[in-house]
């Protein structure tokens, strides 16, 4: 796209050129990226009735990109585009109704707008509508319809929908349970970089579900997800290092990954990190830190941590010895 020509057309009032110029400033194509300048040109096009510009301007108000975040103005612009049939605007407007952002929360209207977009084949809307049917939000709960919609979006390459479809096959919800198909859809999403799917794919390899058991491939997929910050994968990768599955046993690396997950609030990782401190595995032995991490885990109801905290009270490690408190924690773990 020739910037000079586009700018000239935009300045002369051509709405499409104004939209195109806004996109150039928004993405930094041919010009220095400038979101405020992008908003200026989107607004000019939107005021002339350009639906794509109205949609983009609405989204920028939702995200606070180039403008101060304003859900009411976001809805105003999204509605203008949605009423012209813009599928993305219809989907986002539905989501705004679902969340009560800029409008009074209304699940029925949320479904209505998302459905309009889904019927145009917009993959994100198909996935969102699937979620609405799965949860029964604004519609009668229907797992089969959820699966149907997830499949439509997944076949268009929507990674989240591919992951959701994998979950439905994994648990047998709305479809006959099928580990191989779960694996197939997890893989499609994982290969697009979906961290949750990567984690689940690692679990499939670890357990040998839908695929030949392979610890090394489990580690590979856990690592991909863990490096994206997925707490469950970080904890699982720590476990692989602690036990030497698919990697050389390394307590220090186990602690490193447990800590990453624990600091994100993963209760099992917090309990595991407490255990590592209690036993001096990969870290200097420290009963007080062990108790500290056990406490974080028990606050989330982790039964292993409850039992281990009972042990600490019984033996007086990191806390004042108390048989009564030990029994209290043992009882909680046993319940």
KABEL-V578867 format. One line per field, one symbol per residue. phi: phi as a letter, one per 30 degrees, with the letter a starting at -180 (. if undefined). A space follows every 50 residues. Layout:
phi=???
//
This chain:
phi=.ddddddeddddjdddddddddddddcicibdeaddddeedddedddcjd dddddddeddddcicibdeadddededddedddcjdddddddddddddci cibdeadddededddeddddideedddddeddddcicibdeadddedede dedddcjddddddeddddddcicibdeadddedddededddcjddddddd deddddciciadeadddddedededddcjddddddddeddddcicibdea dddddedddedddcjddddddddeddddcicibdeadddddedddddddc idddddddddddddcicibdeadddddeddddddd
//
